[in-house]
Amino acid sequence: MNKRNHLFEFTVALFLLFAAVLTAQDAKVPGGDNKIPLGTEVRNGKLLFESEDKSFLYWFDSRIQFDGAFYFGSKNEMSNGTHFRRLVFAMKTSFYNDWQAEFDFDLAEGEAGERGIELRDMWIKYTVPNANMSFQVGHFKEPFGLERLNSSRLLLFLERATPSSAFAMGRRVGFSGRYWNNVGQITGAIMGHEPGTRIDKGQRDEGYSTNVRLTLAPVNHHGKNLHIGGAWSYKIPDAVSDLPENTIEISSRHETYVSNPKLLHTGDIKDVNYYTRYGAEMLAVHGPLYFQTEAMGLTVERWYDQPQVKLKGGYAMLAWVVTGETRYYYIDEGEIGPIEKPKHSWGALELAARFSTLDLNDLDAGIHGGKSLQWMLGVNYYPNPNIKLQFNYSQVDFDQYATRKGNLIGDDDHSFIQFRFQASF
C-alpha cells in the first residue's frame, strides 16, 4: 500500500473520529466525573495545554521538512530533485507530574516511495520524584551517538554525518533507565528490534543490544558549556527477513537524501557471534560559537575462526551564529538544544562547517565497504523560532571500494548542493 493510500485512510479515520465525538450525545469518558480546568498558551513556539493544578500537560511537536538537491561531477547517476524529508505529527504529554508519554509518527515518503506511516517515538516514562531518575519503555532512540540523539529539527546540516548514520542505530523497542545530577548523566538500556522487522516467533529469536552512555559537563552555564562523554554497546545480530541468520551489514548515505544510494556498504558480514560499538563525544558552546565532534567504531566477533572486522569513523563541526545568539544545553539528557529566540526582528543567521570520514574497509577481514572523506559548508537562517531555512554545499571523496556492494562505480568523487525549508510547530 503506498503513502497516498495511507494518508487517505488516516484522513478518513480522523474525520470519522471527530464526527463520532460531535454526534454521540451519550458518550462518556471512563473513570467518573472528575474534571480539571484546562488552559492554553503558546510556549517556545509550541501550542500547549495545561491544567490549572499543573498535573496535566499536553503539547504538539510536529514538523515539515521540504528538501531539494543537485549533484555535480558524479560517475554514477544521481537524481536531482525535491523530496519531503519528514512530515511528522507528534503529541507529548505529562500527567500526574511523574508520568510522561509521546506519540510520534512520520508520513513522509521513504525509499522507493513505499514507507507510508513510520512509527517514531512511542514511549511511556516514569520520573522518580526527588531522585533525578527516570525509566522509559517503548520505541525510542538507543543511547548511542550525540548527533544521532539530537532531534532532526535541530540538526546543524540537513543530514547527520556518515559515522552517525552507520554506527548509531536510532529508534528501536526497548527499556532504559537514566540518572542525572548537576555534573552529568548516565543512561543504560536494553534495546530490541525495529517495528516492521519482526519475524515468526517459532523460527528465530529477536536480536537485542545492551547500551550505556555517560556524559559529563564540567562547565555548564547558559552560553558557556563543555560536554564530554562516551557510549558503548554489545549487540547480537538482528533477526530480519532480508538477511540470513547471524549476518549483518553496515552502510551509510553520504550526508544527502534526495538521491540516496548508499555507496558506503559492507555487504553481508556473515557468521557473526556478536559485535560491540563504542563512541567518544565532545561539544563546547562559547556564546555564538558551537563546536561538536565524535569518534565511533565497531568490532565484529565471528564464528568458525573467521577474522575480526573493525570499522571506524568520525566527524568535527563548527558553527558561528553571526547575529550573536547562543545555544541551550540540557545536562539531564546530555544533549544540545536550539539557539535562542532571534535577537533581531528579521531573524538569526548561522554559518557552519563540517568534516567527516567513514572507513567501512577491513581488507584483512575481506570487507570492502568503502571509505569517504567529506567537507560540508552550511548557512542556516532562522526568521523566528519555528522556521529554519538551510543551505549546504559539500564535496565528497570516495575510494575505489565505495560501490554499494559492487553495484556502482567506485572512486566517485563529486559535489552537491542541497536546501531545506523547515516548519516546526
KELUMVEX-863860 format. One record per residue (C-alpha): residue number from 1; residue in one letter; chain; x, y, z. Coordinates in nm, 4 decimals. Layout:
<sites>
(site NUM, a, A, (X, Y, Z)),
...
</sites>
This chain:
<sites>
(site 1, m, A, (0.0000, 0.0000, 0.0000)),
(site 2, n, A, (0.1521, 0.3347, -0.0984)),
(site 3, k, A, (0.1815, 0.6518, 0.1049)),
(site 4, r, A, (-0.1153, 0.8207, -0.0653)),
(site 5, n, A, (-0.3494, 0.5409, 0.0384)),
(site 6, h, A, (-0.2148, 0.5521, 0.3963)),
(site 7, l, A, (-0.2688, 0.9268, 0.4081)),
(site 8, f, A, (-0.6237, 0.8942, 0.2698)),
(site 9, e, A, (-0.7124, 0.6287, 0.5267)),
(site 10, f, A, (-0.5652, 0.8369, 0.8075)),
(site 11, t, A, (-0.7657, 1.1443, 0.6992)),
(site 12, v, A, (-1.0891, 0.9440, 0.6791)),
(site 13, a, A, (-1.0247, 0.7954, 1.0241)),
(site 14, l, A, (-0.9744, 1.1401, 1.1757)),
(site 15, f, A, (-1.2929, 1.2679, 1.0115)),
(site 16, l, A, (-1.4965, 0.9744, 1.1427)),
(site 17, l, A, (-1.3482, 1.0194, 1.4900)),
(site 18, f, A, (-1.4462, 1.3862, 1.5095)),
(site 19, a, A, (-1.7880, 1.3116, 1.3633)),
(site 20, a, A, (-1.8471, 1.0481, 1.6284)),
(site 21, v, A, (-1.7482, 1.2868, 1.9049)),
(site 22, l, A, (-1.9841, 1.5569, 1.7768)),
(site 23, t, A, (-2.2835, 1.3295, 1.7246)),
(site 24, a, A, (-2.2600, 1.0906, 2.0207)),
(site 25, q, A, (-2.4763, 1.2617, 2.2841)),
(site 26, d, A, (-2.4298, 0.9883, 2.5447)),
(site 27, a, A, (-2.0548, 0.9367, 2.5005)),
(site 28, k, A, (-1.8698, 0.9337, 2.8324)),
(site 29, v, A, (-1.5036, 0.9415, 2.9290)),
(site 30, p, A, (-1.4488, 0.6406, 3.1591)),
(site 31, g, A, (-1.3428, 0.6908, 3.5182)),
(site 32, g, A, (-1.6177, 0.9021, 3.6688)),
(site 33, d, A, (-1.6858, 1.2766, 3.6566)),
(site 34, n, A, (-1.3514, 1.4191, 3.7745)),
(site 35, k, A, (-1.2880, 1.7467, 3.5861)),
(site 36, i, A, (-0.9942, 1.9874, 3.5943)),
(site 37, p, A, (-0.9999, 2.3217, 3.4055)),
(site 38, l, A, (-0.7512, 2.3423, 3.1183)),
(site 39, g, A, (-0.5589, 2.6476, 2.9956)),
(site 40, t, A, (-0.3956, 2.7107, 2.6574)),
(site 41, e, A, (-0.0857, 2.9057, 2.5585)),
(site 42, v, A, (0.1954, 2.9148, 2.3052)),
(site 43, r, A, (0.5242, 2.8340, 2.4822)),
(site 44, n, A, (0.8531, 2.8466, 2.2910)),
(site 45, g, A, (0.6581, 2.8288, 1.9664)),
(site 46, k, A, (0.4570, 2.5191, 2.0659)),
(site 47, l, A, (0.0818, 2.5008, 2.1273)),
(site 48, l, A, (0.0437, 2.3842, 2.4864)),
(site 49, f, A, (-0.2486, 2.2773, 2.7046)),
(site 50, e, A, (-0.2007, 2.2713, 3.0826)),
(site 51, s, A, (-0.4403, 2.2005, 3.3681)),
(site 52, e, A, (-0.4813, 2.4595, 3.6416)),
(site 53, d, A, (-0.3347, 2.2263, 3.9022)),
(site 54, k, A, (-0.0255, 2.1651, 3.6782)),
(site 55, s, A, (-0.0784, 1.7881, 3.6871)),
(site 56, f, A, (-0.1634, 1.7529, 3.3145)),
(site 57, l, A, (0.0349, 1.8942, 3.0243)),
(site 58, y, A, (-0.0113, 1.8331, 2.6501)),
(site 59, w, A, (0.1712, 1.9864, 2.3544)),
(site 60, f, A, (0.2375, 1.9276, 1.9853)),
(site 61, d, A, (0.5852, 1.8888, 1.8315)),
(site 62, s, A, (0.5227, 1.8473, 1.4607)),
(site 63, r, A, (0.7361, 1.9488, 1.1621)),
(site 64, i, A, (0.7551, 1.9766, 0.7861)),
(site 65, q, A, (1.0895, 1.9380, 0.6085)),
(site 66, f, A, (1.0956, 2.0011, 0.2332)),
(site 67, d, A, (1.4346, 1.9342, 0.0699)),
(site 68, g, A, (1.5969, 1.9784, -0.2680)),
(site 69, a, A, (1.9392, 1.8790, -0.4043)),
(site 70, f, A, (2.1556, 1.8982, -0.7172)),
(site 71, y, A, (2.4631, 1.6795, -0.7803)),
(site 72, f, A, (2.7727, 1.7604, -0.9888)),
(site 73, g, A, (3.0521, 1.5502, -1.1387)),
(site 74, s, A, (2.9284, 1.2076, -1.0311)),
(site 75, k, A, (3.0276, 0.8941, -1.2243)),
(site 76, n, A, (2.7044, 0.7290, -1.1089)),
(site 77, e, A, (2.3616, 0.8652, -1.1931)),
(site 78, m, A, (2.2353, 1.0863, -0.9123)),
(site 79, s, A, (1.8768, 1.2107, -0.9023)),
(site 80, n, A, (1.8407, 1.5891, -0.8841)),
(site 81, g, A, (1.5072, 1.6971, -0.7413)),
(site 82, t, A, (1.2993, 1.7610, -0.4311)),
(site 83, h, A, (1.1644, 1.5482, -0.1508)),
(site 84, f, A, (0.9507, 1.5718, 0.1636)),
(site 85, r, A, (1.2145, 1.4508, 0.4080)),
(site 86, r, A, (0.9837, 1.4457, 0.7094)),
(site 87, l, A, (0.6148, 1.5108, 0.7716)),
(site 88, v, A, (0.5981, 1.4499, 1.1440)),
(site 89, f, A, (0.3000, 1.4645, 1.3747)),
(site 90, a, A, (0.3851, 1.4298, 1.7428)),
(site 91, m, A, (0.1953, 1.4791, 2.0667)),
(site 92, k, A, (0.3706, 1.4812, 2.4042)),
(site 93, t, A, (0.2119, 1.4674, 2.7448)),
(site 94, s, A, (0.2940, 1.4800, 3.1143)),
(site 95, f, A, (0.0331, 1.3655, 3.3664)),
(site 96, y, A, (0.0135, 1.3325, 3.7421)),
(site 97, n, A, (0.3522, 1.5129, 3.7495)),
(site 98, d, A, (0.5654, 1.1977, 3.7336)),
(site 99, w, A, (0.4477, 1.0242, 3.4141)),
(site 100, q, A, (0.5233, 1.1218, 3.0542)),
(site 101, a, A, (0.4372, 0.9756, 2.7149)),
(site 102, e, A, (0.4888, 1.0564, 2.3484)),
(site 103, f, A, (0.3040, 0.9612, 2.0297)),
(site 104, d, A, (0.5050, 1.0418, 1.7152)),
(site 105, f, A, (0.4819, 0.9259, 1.3531)),
(site 106, d, A, (0.6058, 1.0314, 1.0096)),
(site 107, l, A, (0.4022, 1.0465, 0.6873)),
(site 108, a, A, (0.6915, 1.1382, 0.4556)),
(site 109, e, A, (0.7819, 0.9236, 0.1572)),
(site 110, g, A, (1.0691, 0.6853, 0.2139)),
(site 111, e, A, (1.2878, 0.4806, -0.0140)),
(site 112, a, A, (1.1049, 0.3593, -0.3273)),
(site 113, g, A, (0.8058, 0.5640, -0.2119)),
(site 114, e, A, (0.6738, 0.2706, -0.0063)),
(site 115, r, A, (0.7320, 0.3613, 0.3576)),
(site 116, g, A, (0.3900, 0.5060, 0.4306)),
(site 117, i, A, (0.3351, 0.5737, 0.8008)),
(site 118, e, A, (0.6529, 0.5254, 1.0042)),
(site 119, l, A, (0.6474, 0.4868, 1.3812)),
(site 120, r, A, (0.8887, 0.7206, 1.5589)),
(site 121, d, A, (0.8869, 0.7930, 1.9319)),
(site 122, m, A, (0.6190, 0.5847, 2.1037)),
(site 123, w, A, (0.7041, 0.5572, 2.4708)),
(site 124, i, A, (0.5956, 0.5813, 2.8342)),
(site 125, k, A, (0.8265, 0.7263, 3.1013)),
(site 126, y, A, (0.8187, 0.7433, 3.4798)),
(site 127, t, A, (1.0303, 1.0038, 3.6610)),
(site 128, v, A, (1.1029, 0.9157, 4.0231)),
(site 129, p, A, (1.0082, 1.2121, 4.2465)),
(site 130, n, A, (1.3018, 1.3968, 4.4043)),
(site 131, a, A, (1.5504, 1.1367, 4.2766)),
(site 132, n, A, (1.6804, 1.2654, 3.9388)),
(site 133, m, A, (1.5986, 0.9261, 3.7929)),
(site 134, s, A, (1.3652, 0.8073, 3.5167)),
(site 135, f, A, (1.2628, 0.4819, 3.3479)),
(site 136, q, A, (1.1323, 0.4540, 2.9944)),
(site 137, v, A, (0.9750, 0.1769, 2.7859)),
(site 138, g, A, (0.8551, 0.1690, 2.4257)),
(site 139, h, A, (1.0086, 0.2772, 2.0956)),
(site 140, f, A, (1.2803, 0.5432, 2.1158)),
(site 141, k, A, (1.6422, 0.6172, 2.0251)),
(site 142, e, A, (1.9083, 0.3982, 2.1775)),
(site 143, p, A, (2.1546, 0.5915, 2.3987)),
(site 144, f, A, (2.4373, 0.5995, 2.1472)),
(site 145, g, A, (2.5691, 0.8872, 1.9374)),
(site 146, l, A, (2.5420, 1.2548, 2.0319)),
(site 147, e, A, (2.4381, 1.3684, 1.6836)),
(site 148, r, A, (2.2031, 1.0734, 1.6366)),
(site 149, l, A, (2.0233, 1.1508, 1.9624)),
(site 150, n, A, (1.9673, 1.5126, 1.8621)),
(site 151, s, A, (1.6257, 1.5891, 1.7109)),
(site 152, s, A, (1.6131, 1.6246, 1.3314)),
(site 153, r, A, (1.4632, 1.9726, 1.3701)),
(site 154, l, A, (1.7829, 2.0884, 1.5464)),
(site 155, l, A, (2.0432, 1.9436, 1.3070)),
(site 156, l, A, (2.3183, 2.1815, 1.2016)),
(site 157, f, A, (2.3146, 2.0319, 0.8479)),
(site 158, l, A, (2.0366, 1.8617, 0.6534)),
(site 159, e, A, (2.1696, 1.5132, 0.7261)),
(site 160, r, A, (2.3789, 1.3625, 1.0026)),
(site 161, a, A, (2.7453, 1.2806, 0.9428)),
(site 162, t, A, (2.8286, 0.9447, 0.7842)),
(site 163, p, A, (2.9516, 0.7769, 1.1096)),
(site 164, s, A, (2.6292, 0.8748, 1.2877)),
(site 165, s, A, (2.4305, 0.7026, 1.0133)),
(site 166, a, A, (2.6491, 0.3904, 1.0033)),
(site 167, f, A, (2.7050, 0.3065, 1.3708)),
(site 168, a, A, (2.4177, 0.4625, 1.5708)),
(site 169, m, A, (2.1028, 0.2572, 1.5143)),
(site 170, g, A, (1.8425, 0.5118, 1.6146)),
(site 171, r, A, (1.4964, 0.4072, 1.7295)),
(site 172, r, A, (1.4162, 0.0558, 1.8467)),
(site 173, v, A, (1.1872, -0.1001, 2.1047)),
(site 174, g, A, (1.3410, -0.1260, 2.4479)),
(site 175, f, A, (1.3722, -0.0272, 2.8108)),
(site 176, s, A, (1.6053, 0.2339, 2.9583)),
(site 177, g, A, (1.6934, 0.3985, 3.2866)),
(site 178, r, A, (1.8652, 0.7327, 3.3427)),
(site 179, y, A, (2.0217, 0.9127, 3.6388)),
(site 180, w, A, (2.1425, 1.2740, 3.6279)),
(site 181, n, A, (2.2742, 1.5472, 3.8565)),
(site 182, n, A, (2.4444, 1.8843, 3.8178)),
(site 183, v, A, (2.7601, 1.7169, 3.6837)),
(site 184, g, A, (2.6193, 1.4952, 3.4087)),
(site 185, q, A, (2.4056, 1.1897, 3.3341)),
(site 186, i, A, (2.4291, 0.8156, 3.2749)),
(site 187, t, A, (2.1815, 0.6108, 3.0713)),
(site 188, g, A, (2.1580, 0.2343, 3.0365)),
(site 189, a, A, (1.9265, 0.0467, 2.8015)),
(site 190, i, A, (1.8288, -0.2912, 2.6643)),
(site 191, m, A, (1.7088, -0.2472, 2.3051)),
(site 192, g, A, (1.5355, -0.4892, 2.0717)),
(site 193, h, A, (1.4047, -0.4807, 1.7152)),
(site 194, e, A, (1.2687, -0.2128, 1.4855)),
(site 195, p, A, (0.8929, -0.2160, 1.4100)),
(site 196, g, A, (0.8322, -0.3875, 1.0799)),
(site 197, t, A, (1.1301, -0.6240, 1.1172)),
(site 198, r, A, (0.9675, -0.8866, 1.3372)),
(site 199, i, A, (0.9672, -1.2485, 1.2235)),
(site 200, d, A, (0.7715, -1.5547, 1.3290)),
(site 201, k, A, (0.8478, -1.6350, 1.6932)),
(site 202, g, A, (0.8653, -2.0037, 1.6123)),
(site 203, q, A, (1.1665, -1.9543, 1.3838)),
(site 204, r, A, (1.4241, -1.7153, 1.5267)),
(site 205, d, A, (1.4569, -1.5012, 1.8382)),
(site 206, e, A, (1.4782, -1.1253, 1.8069)),
(site 207, g, A, (1.8170, -0.9611, 1.8306)),
(site 208, y, A, (1.8957, -0.7328, 2.1218)),
(site 209, s, A, (2.1629, -0.4936, 2.2443)),
(site 210, t, A, (2.2795, -0.3560, 2.5758)),
(site 211, n, A, (2.3823, 0.0095, 2.5818)),
(site 212, v, A, (2.5371, 0.2564, 2.8234)),
(site 213, r, A, (2.6128, 0.6268, 2.7714)),
(site 214, l, A, (2.7868, 0.8552, 3.0207)),
(site 215, t, A, (2.8210, 1.2322, 2.9759)),
(site 216, l, A, (2.9825, 1.4959, 3.1961)),
(site 217, a, A, (2.9533, 1.8743, 3.1824)),
(site 218, p, A, (3.2407, 2.0279, 3.3827)),
(site 219, v, A, (3.1300, 2.3692, 3.2527)),
(site 220, n, A, (2.7551, 2.4299, 3.2431)),
(site 221, h, A, (2.6381, 2.7900, 3.2213)),
(site 222, h, A, (2.3998, 2.9286, 2.9639)),
(site 223, g, A, (2.6176, 3.0367, 2.6721)),
(site 224, k, A, (2.9261, 2.8648, 2.8108)),
(site 225, n, A, (2.9250, 2.4834, 2.8100)),
(site 226, l, A, (3.1736, 2.1987, 2.7873)),
(site 227, h, A, (3.0439, 1.8443, 2.7409)),
(site 228, i, A, (3.2419, 1.5193, 2.7162)),
(site 229, g, A, (3.1058, 1.1684, 2.7011)),
(site 230, g, A, (3.1263, 0.8140, 2.5788)),
(site 231, a, A, (2.8977, 0.5268, 2.4826)),
(site 232, w, A, (2.9352, 0.1508, 2.4472)),
(site 233, s, A, (2.7065, -0.1202, 2.3112)),
(site 234, y, A, (2.7076, -0.5000, 2.2923)),
(site 235, k, A, (2.4781, -0.6424, 2.0263)),
(site 236, i, A, (2.3828, -0.9758, 1.8756)),
(site 237, p, A, (2.2610, -0.9738, 1.5129)),
(site 238, d, A, (1.9034, -0.8728, 1.4411)),
(site 239, a, A, (1.6674, -1.1364, 1.3094)),
(site 240, v, A, (1.5301, -0.9837, 0.9896)),
(site 241, s, A, (1.3678, -1.1313, 0.6825)),
(site 242, d, A, (1.6130, -0.9932, 0.4246)),
(site 243, l, A, (1.9367, -1.1256, 0.5810)),
(site 244, p, A, (2.0490, -1.4795, 0.6667)),
(site 245, e, A, (2.0866, -1.5821, 1.0277)),
(site 246, n, A, (2.3913, -1.4356, 1.2103)),
(site 247, t, A, (2.4508, -1.1847, 0.9312)),
(site 248, i, A, (2.4803, -0.8065, 0.9499)),
(site 249, e, A, (2.5505, -0.5229, 0.7058)),
(site 250, i, A, (2.6782, -0.1715, 0.7804)),
(site 251, s, A, (2.6014, 0.1151, 0.5422)),
(site 252, s, A, (2.5630, 0.4913, 0.5236)),
(site 253, r, A, (2.4444, 0.7664, 0.2938)),
(site 254, h, A, (2.6956, 1.0402, 0.2204)),
(site 255, e, A, (2.5053, 1.3108, 0.4072)),
(site 256, t, A, (2.2341, 1.3645, 0.1454)),
(site 257, y, A, (1.8910, 1.2073, 0.0973)),
(site 258, v, A, (1.7199, 1.3396, -0.2182)),
(site 259, s, A, (1.9354, 1.0943, -0.4130)),
(site 260, n, A, (2.0435, 0.8414, -0.1572)),
(site 261, p, A, (2.2299, 0.5377, -0.2918)),
(site 262, k, A, (2.4411, 0.4038, -0.0067)),
(site 263, l, A, (2.7790, 0.3872, -0.1797)),
(site 264, l, A, (2.9338, 0.3073, 0.1593)),
(site 265, h, A, (2.8166, -0.0506, 0.2206)),
(site 266, t, A, (2.9980, -0.3520, 0.3658)),
(site 267, g, A, (2.7732, -0.6087, 0.2047)),
(site 268, d, A, (2.6888, -0.9168, 0.4129)),
(site 269, i, A, (2.9166, -0.9830, 0.7114)),
(site 270, k, A, (2.8416, -1.3486, 0.7891)),
(site 271, d, A, (2.8863, -1.5857, 1.0844)),
(site 272, v, A, (2.8541, -1.3051, 1.3393)),
(site 273, n, A, (2.8588, -1.4087, 1.7044)),
(site 274, y, A, (2.8202, -1.0542, 1.8396)),
(site 275, y, A, (2.9571, -0.7074, 1.7815)),
(site 276, t, A, (3.0470, -0.4121, 2.0003)),
(site 277, r, A, (3.0252, -0.0407, 1.9260)),
(site 278, y, A, (3.1978, 0.2453, 2.1004)),
(site 279, g, A, (3.1799, 0.6209, 2.0735)),
(site 280, a, A, (3.3513, 0.9254, 2.2231)),
(site 281, e, A, (3.1921, 1.2710, 2.2072)),
(site 282, m, A, (3.2614, 1.6317, 2.2929)),
(site 283, l, A, (3.0845, 1.9630, 2.2444)),
(site 284, a, A, (3.1534, 2.3184, 2.3509)),
(site 285, v, A, (2.9437, 2.6345, 2.3464)),
(site 286, h, A, (3.1011, 2.9772, 2.3880)),
(site 287, g, A, (2.8440, 3.2463, 2.3167)),
(site 288, p, A, (2.7602, 3.2305, 1.9439)),
(site 289, l, A, (3.0312, 2.9677, 1.8746)),
(site 290, y, A, (2.9486, 2.5975, 1.8806)),
(site 291, f, A, (3.1852, 2.3001, 1.8316)),
(site 292, q, A, (3.0979, 1.9293, 1.8258)),
(site 293, t, A, (3.2947, 1.6152, 1.7457)),
(site 294, e, A, (3.2553, 1.2377, 1.7729)),
(site 295, a, A, (3.4678, 0.9302, 1.7043)),
(site 296, m, A, (3.2969, 0.5928, 1.6599)),
(site 297, g, A, (3.3956, 0.2371, 1.5888)),
(site 298, l, A, (3.2620, -0.1165, 1.5577)),
(site 299, t, A, (3.4259, -0.4558, 1.6181)),
(site 300, v, A, (3.2618, -0.7765, 1.4913)),
(site 301, e, A, (3.3389, -1.1123, 1.6526)),
(site 302, r, A, (3.2616, -1.4108, 1.4267)),
(site 303, w, A, (3.2214, -1.7860, 1.4489)),
(site 304, y, A, (3.4420, -2.0565, 1.2924)),
(site 305, d, A, (3.7745, -1.8726, 1.3379)),
(site 306, q, A, (3.6635, -1.6030, 1.0975)),
(site 307, p, A, (3.8751, -1.2863, 1.1415)),
(site 308, q, A, (3.7527, -0.9895, 1.3419)),
(site 309, v, A, (3.6057, -0.6980, 1.1481)),
(site 310, k, A, (3.6987, -0.3462, 1.2619)),
(site 311, l, A, (3.5336, -0.0337, 1.1186)),
(site 312, k, A, (3.5665, 0.3299, 1.2249)),
(site 313, g, A, (3.4735, 0.6903, 1.1551)),
(site 314, g, A, (3.4417, 1.0381, 1.2985)),
(site 315, y, A, (3.3461, 1.3980, 1.2344)),
(site 316, a, A, (3.4028, 1.7513, 1.3638)),
(site 317, m, A, (3.1842, 2.0557, 1.3047)),
(site 318, l, A, (3.1940, 2.4228, 1.3955)),
(site 319, a, A, (2.9166, 2.6838, 1.3844)),
(site 320, w, A, (2.9008, 3.0590, 1.4366)),
(site 321, v, A, (2.5726, 3.2429, 1.4895)),
(site 322, v, A, (2.6641, 3.5705, 1.3205)),
(site 323, t, A, (2.3805, 3.7594, 1.4898)),
(site 324, g, A, (2.5045, 3.6700, 1.8395)),
(site 325, e, A, (2.2560, 3.4104, 1.9696)),
(site 326, t, A, (2.3823, 3.1143, 2.1712)),
(site 327, r, A, (2.2533, 2.7586, 2.2161)),
(site 328, y, A, (2.0771, 2.5831, 2.5013)),
(site 329, y, A, (2.2283, 2.2722, 2.6611)),
(site 330, y, A, (2.0396, 2.0050, 2.8582)),
(site 331, i, A, (2.2619, 1.8418, 3.1193)),
(site 332, d, A, (1.9945, 1.5891, 3.2255)),
(site 333, e, A, (1.9926, 1.4410, 2.8744)),
(site 334, g, A, (2.3491, 1.5218, 2.7701)),
(site 335, e, A, (2.2201, 1.6868, 2.4522)),
(site 336, i, A, (2.2416, 2.0200, 2.2745)),
(site 337, g, A, (1.9268, 2.2276, 2.2230)),
(site 338, p, A, (1.8105, 2.5017, 1.9845)),
(site 339, i, A, (1.9511, 2.8511, 1.9509)),
(site 340, e, A, (1.7881, 3.1321, 2.1428)),
(site 341, k, A, (1.4987, 3.3308, 2.0033)),
(site 342, p, A, (1.6421, 3.5674, 1.7376)),
(site 343, k, A, (1.7559, 3.8995, 1.8823)),
(site 344, h, A, (1.6663, 4.0875, 1.5642)),
(site 345, s, A, (1.3208, 4.1296, 1.4146)),
(site 346, w, A, (1.4439, 3.9876, 1.0834)),
(site 347, g, A, (1.5838, 3.6710, 1.2433)),
(site 348, a, A, (1.9163, 3.4989, 1.3125)),
(site 349, l, A, (2.1916, 3.3863, 1.0732)),
(site 350, e, A, (2.4367, 3.0997, 1.1259)),
(site 351, l, A, (2.7428, 2.9744, 0.9338)),
(site 352, a, A, (2.8703, 2.6181, 0.9763)),
(site 353, a, A, (3.1373, 2.3763, 0.8521)),
(site 354, r, A, (3.1863, 2.0011, 0.8993)),
(site 355, f, A, (3.4478, 1.7419, 0.8114)),
(site 356, s, A, (3.3634, 1.3715, 0.8342)),
(site 357, t, A, (3.5259, 1.0424, 0.7486)),
(site 358, l, A, (3.3926, 0.6868, 0.7465)),
(site 359, d, A, (3.6018, 0.3757, 0.6791)),
(site 360, l, A, (3.3994, 0.0603, 0.6136)),
(site 361, n, A, (3.7023, -0.1285, 0.4839)),
(site 362, d, A, (3.8802, -0.4053, 0.6695)),
(site 363, l, A, (4.0878, -0.5588, 0.3915)),
(site 364, d, A, (4.2451, -0.8210, 0.6207)),
(site 365, a, A, (3.8948, -0.9487, 0.7016)),
(site 366, g, A, (3.7790, -0.9344, 0.3389)),
(site 367, i, A, (3.5423, -0.6405, 0.3913)),
(site 368, h, A, (3.5381, -0.3768, 0.1143)),
(site 369, g, A, (3.2678, -0.1319, 0.2222)),
(site 370, g, A, (3.4374, 0.1845, 0.1023)),
(site 371, k, A, (3.5880, 0.4930, 0.2607)),
(site 372, s, A, (3.4814, 0.8569, 0.2388)),
(site 373, l, A, (3.6307, 1.1953, 0.3211)),
(site 374, q, A, (3.3733, 1.4734, 0.3134)),
(site 375, w, A, (3.3614, 1.8500, 0.3630)),
(site 376, m, A, (3.0374, 2.0406, 0.4060)),
(site 377, l, A, (2.9581, 2.4109, 0.4425)),
(site 378, g, A, (2.6222, 2.5383, 0.5635)),
(site 379, v, A, (2.4154, 2.8515, 0.6051)),
(site 380, n, A, (2.1148, 2.8471, 0.8385)),
(site 381, y, A, (1.8585, 3.1246, 0.8615)),
(site 382, y, A, (1.6048, 3.1428, 1.1459)),
(site 383, p, A, (1.3330, 3.4059, 1.0761)),
(site 384, n, A, (1.1718, 3.3021, 1.4060)),
(site 385, p, A, (1.1887, 3.0025, 1.6453)),
(site 386, n, A, (0.9511, 2.7948, 1.4284)),
(site 387, i, A, (1.1043, 2.8382, 1.0822)),
(site 388, k, A, (1.4505, 2.7338, 0.9622)),
(site 389, l, A, (1.5943, 2.7657, 0.6109)),
(site 390, q, A, (1.9121, 2.5676, 0.5376)),
(site 391, f, A, (2.1623, 2.5590, 0.2521)),
(site 392, n, A, (2.4539, 2.3119, 0.2238)),
(site 393, y, A, (2.7429, 2.2719, -0.0177)),
(site 394, s, A, (2.9510, 1.9528, 0.0029)),
(site 395, q, A, (3.2459, 1.7788, -0.1617)),
(site 396, v, A, (3.2966, 1.4062, -0.1079)),
(site 397, d, A, (3.5972, 1.1872, -0.1865)),
(site 398, f, A, (3.5267, 0.8118, -0.2196)),
(site 399, d, A, (3.7794, 0.5328, -0.2573)),
(site 400, q, A, (3.7550, 0.2532, -0.5149)),
(site 401, y, A, (3.5613, 0.0256, -0.2794)),
(site 402, a, A, (3.2639, 0.2623, -0.2330)),
(site 403, t, A, (3.0432, 0.0775, -0.4806)),
(site 404, r, A, (2.7286, -0.0215, -0.2856)),
(site 405, k, A, (2.8188, -0.3918, -0.2798)),
(site 406, g, A, (2.9727, -0.3765, -0.6299)),
(site 407, n, A, (2.6630, -0.2340, -0.7982)),
(site 408, l, A, (2.8013, 0.1164, -0.8629)),
(site 409, i, A, (3.1216, 0.2762, -0.9905)),
(site 410, g, A, (3.3893, 0.3297, -0.7271)),
(site 411, d, A, (3.6107, 0.6340, -0.6720)),
(site 412, d, A, (3.3067, 0.8523, -0.7414)),
(site 413, d, A, (3.4264, 1.1895, -0.6134)),
(site 414, h, A, (3.1620, 1.4581, -0.6622)),
(site 415, s, A, (2.9936, 1.7607, -0.5082)),
(site 416, f, A, (2.6367, 1.8685, -0.4387)),
(site 417, i, A, (2.4222, 2.1471, -0.3068)),
(site 418, q, A, (2.1078, 2.0927, -0.1025)),
(site 419, f, A, (1.8496, 2.3060, 0.0743)),
(site 420, r, A, (1.5689, 2.2665, 0.3257)),
(site 421, f, A, (1.2587, 2.4597, 0.4248)),
(site 422, q, A, (1.1517, 2.3582, 0.7741)),
(site 423, a, A, (0.8497, 2.4489, 0.9843)),
(site 424, s, A, (0.8334, 2.3174, 1.3413)),
(site 425, f, A, (0.5145, 2.3690, 1.5391)),
</sites>
